[in-house]
Amino acid sequence: MQRRIPIAVFAALLSTGLLVGVQADVAGAVTLTGAITCDLNPGTLEFNTPLQYSNTVNSLGTLTATLTGCSGDTIQSGVTITGAIMILKVRAVPGNCSVPPLQIKGKVKYTTTGGTATPTRVWISGGSASVTADVLTVTYSGASFPFYTYGSFGLVPAMSSSMTLIPDDLFAALGAECGGSGIATVDFTGVNGSSTITLSDQ
């Protein structure tokens, strides 16, 4: 018997991806190429209508995350990436605590020195979830599902791009919330493992 993934929100999180940038693109910015991987910690996902197995209305939410510890092609044309801000607008459909879908899309805006970098717009559809020792891991991989990037590290489809989300709450606790008052907030601080994102045009 299959176990229901209480946080289908994530599997839908990127069902149609919407990462919203903090500012508009800057003229004269460097469009970066290659690949980078960053930790998505800390991050917080908040819903205006808590996620429940019994939901009959859409839940709208926002995932705000600070990207840190970036590695890879972080220095180009005199511009150095020191981090990024990512804001995702999320829509979860009724009954969204069971399995996808969710919808998300938007932008990653980089913090830099030596100049500015073109943000990366992201569109992702589909993901997979697993539970190990009561820790939930949700993975969105361009090798398995549609994952499109535009701007810096832009590629359609971006088969080497991916995102992994590991919530602080354990699977059992999330399931209890889904069956009760609902999930209103999910934090990602690395307690159970680091959430990460890889953006690649390779």
N, C-alpha and C positions, 0 to 999 in steps of 0.2 A: 504494500500500500504506500502510495506516494505521500510524502510529508508536504503540507502546504507551506510555502515560503511567506511568512507574515509580512515581509517587507517588499512585496512585489513592487512596491513603489519604486524600488531601484531597477527592477527588471524593466519597469516601464519608464523609469527615470530617463532612460535613454531610448525609449521606444520611438521617439521622434525628436529627440534632443533640442533643448533651448538654453544655451549658456548666454546670459546677457552681459555685455561688457559694461564697465564702469563709465567709460568716456567714449566719445566718437574717435574714429581712427585719426591719427595725426599726420598731416601732410609732411612728406620728406622722411617718413619713418622707414627703417630698414626692414625688408621682408626676409625673414630668416628661413634657412633651408636646413635639411638634415633631420635630426631627431633630438628630442629632449625628454627626460623623465623627471617628474617632480612628485614630492610627497603632498598629498591632499590633506594636510593636517595643520591647524584645526579646521573643521568644517561643521556646519550645523544645518540641518534640514528641518524646516518648520512648515506645518500645514495649517490652513485656516479652518479646515474641517478634519478632525482626527481620523486616521485610517482605521477602519473596522471591517471585519468580515461581512457585517450586515449592512454596509454603506449602500445607500440608494441614490446618492448625489455625488458629483465630482468633488475631489479635494484639490484645491489649488495650493501650491507651496513654493518655497524658495530655498535653494541650497546655496549658502554663502561659504566660500572656502578660500583659504590662503594657501597658495602653492609655495612650498619651500624646498630647500635641498636639491634644487634642479641640477641635473648632470647631463652631459652629452654636448651638443653643439650650442653652447651657451654664449660663445664669444664670436661675433662676426662683424666685419666692417667697422671695428672700433666700438661696437655696442655689446655690452655684457648684460645678460639676464641675471638678476639677483633674486627673482621671485615672480609671483603673479597673483592676480585677484580673479576669482571666478565666481560668477553669480548665475545660478540656474533657475529658470522659471519652470515649475513643474505642474502638470495636470494629471491627476490619477482618476481613473474612471470608477464608477460604482462597483463595490465588491473588491476594491483595489488591494485588500490585504492578502488576497490569496495568491495570485500570480499576475503577470503583466495583463494589460498594458498600462504604461504611463507615457507621458509625452514631455520631452525636453529639447531645447536647443538654445544656442546663445554664443557666448564669446569668452575667451581667456585674454585678459589684458596684462601685459608684462610690466614688471618693475625693472628698470634698467639704469645703467650708468653709461656715459659716453655717447648718448643719443637716445632715440626712441625706436621701438620695434613695432611693426604692424601686428595688431592682435590676431588671434586665431579664432575663426568662427568654426563651430563644431555642430555636426548633425549626426546623431546615432540612432539606430533602430534595432532593438533586440539585445538580449544578454542572457547570461546563465547564472544560476545560484547553487551554492553547495553549503553544507553544514559539517564542520569538523570540531569535535569536542565542544559542541554547543556554540561555536563561533560561526556566524553567518558571513559568507564572502560572496559578493555579487560582481561578476566580471563582464565587461563589454569589450569584445575583441573584434577588430576590423578583419581578422582572419576568418571569423565565423559569422559575423553579422555586418550589415551596412554601417559604415563609419566614414563620414566625409569631413574633411577639413579644408578651410579656405583662409587665405592670407598667409601668415607665417606657418611653415611646415604644412602647407596646403597640398592636398592630394585627394582625388576622387576616383575610385574609392581608396581610403587610407588603410590598407590592409595590415600595416604594421603598427597602427595606433590602437590604444586600448585604455581602459579605465577600470580600476578595481576599488570597490567600496567595502570597507569593513567597519560596521557600526560598533560603538562602545557597548551597547546593550547586547546581552547574550540572546541566542535564538529563543530559548524558553521564555525569557522575559518579554521579548517582542510578541511572541504568540499570545501570551497572557494579556498584553495590552490590546492586541487586535480583537480578542474575544471579550474584552471589557470596555473600558472607557475610550479606547482607541489610542493610536500613536499620534501625538501632536508634534513631538520633537525627537529628532535622531541626531546624536552627536558623533563626530569622527575625530578623535584626538590621538589615535594610535594605541589605545589601551589593549586591544586584541590583535594588533598588527597594523601596519601603515597602509592607509589608502593611497593609491598612486594614480597618476595619469601619464601616459606616453603619447606624444604627438610626433608624427613622423611623415615625411613625404617620400620615404624610400620603399 
